[in-house]
Every structure is written in structure tokens, then in C-alpha cells.
Amino acid sequence: MSTILTQVLASSVAIADKAGEIVRDIMKKGELGIVEKTGKDDLQTQADRSAQNCIIASLAKQFPQLKVVGEEGEQDLYDVPAEWIVTSTNTEAAKVLVQINSRM
């Protein structure tokens, strides 16, 4: 039996994989969409914003009660592309986490 923590961690692995794919796609295009977040020494890229949107929207979809605070500040999640929202877990990570949990 898996705990909610195990479920969140296993989902986070799958979500991180998708966020990494999004970042790599943006990097391949070469247009980083750099903006100043709070000033000239605090820059933010489209990759930063997109990865955070993927992560937060995916966690919100799977775990609506979970409160997530992201580094890039508040983001509008209403226009997050559906293909960015991960609704699955990483089954290999889940197995490992359940094994670790059973030893405790």
C-alpha cells in the first residue's frame, strides 16, 4: 500500500521528466524569451516559466489539496497546454519508494 507521499514523489518523477522535455524543446529553438523578473540581476526564461507551469498544473491536477510554491512566482495555469499536464506516475519510482517505505 502506498502513502500519499509515495504517490506525490512517484508523480513528481514523471512530471520532472516532462518538464525537462519542455525545457529541452525550448533550448533547441534558441529563443529563450528572457525577461527581468524583479530586476536586471533576476532574469527568467520561457523555459523557467514553462517548466514551472507544467509542474504546478500537473501536481494540481493529480493532488488538488496540495499547496505548491514555485520559484518563478504566481503563474496563470489556465492556458497551460493539455499535453504539458502529466496525470501518471513513474511506476519504477513508485516501486522503489514502496520498497523503501516498507523497510521503515
SULNOR-V923692 format. One record per residue. PSI is psi in radians with two decimals (999 if undefined). NEAR is the number of other C-alpha atoms within 8 Angstrom. Layout:
PSI & NEAR
PSI & NEAR
//
This chain:
2.34 & 3
2.56 & 7
2.92 & 6
-0.63 & 6
-0.76 & 7
-0.74 & 11
-0.77 & 11
-0.77 & 10
-0.77 & 10
-0.70 & 14
-0.66 & 13
-0.58 & 11
-0.81 & 11
-0.69 & 12
-0.73 & 13
-0.65 & 9
-0.79 & 8
-0.76 & 11
-0.70 & 14
-0.68 & 9
-0.74 & 8
-0.79 & 11
-0.80 & 12
-0.70 & 8
-0.74 & 8
-0.73 & 12
-0.66 & 10
-0.59 & 6
-0.43 & 7
-0.18 & 6
1.77 & 6
-0.25 & 10
0.86 & 7
2.31 & 8
2.75 & 7
2.15 & 10
-1.04 & 8
-0.01 & 7
3.13 & 7
-0.34 & 7
0.10 & 6
1.49 & 8
2.72 & 11
2.44 & 11
2.89 & 10
-0.60 & 10
-0.74 & 12
-0.90 & 10
-0.75 & 11
-0.76 & 11
-0.76 & 12
-0.73 & 11
-0.75 & 11
-0.85 & 15
-0.89 & 13
-0.75 & 10
-0.69 & 11
-0.78 & 13
-0.69 & 13
-0.65 & 10
-0.76 & 9
-0.56 & 7
1.34 & 8
-0.45 & 7
-0.17 & 5
2.31 & 7
2.12 & 4
2.28 & 5
2.15 & 5
2.67 & 8
-0.57 & 4
0.17 & 9
-3.05 & 6
2.37 & 5
2.58 & 7
1.99 & 5
0.01 & 7
-0.40 & 4
0.38 & 5
2.19 & 10
2.42 & 6
-0.60 & 5
-0.20 & 5
-0.27 & 10
2.02 & 12
2.24 & 10
0.18 & 8
3.01 & 6
2.84 & 12
1.89 & 10
-0.60 & 7
-0.75 & 6
-0.70 & 10
-0.74 & 13
-0.80 & 8
-0.77 & 8
-0.68 & 10
-0.71 & 11
-0.77 & 8
-0.77 & 8
-0.64 & 7
-0.35 & 6
-0.24 & 5
999 & 4
//
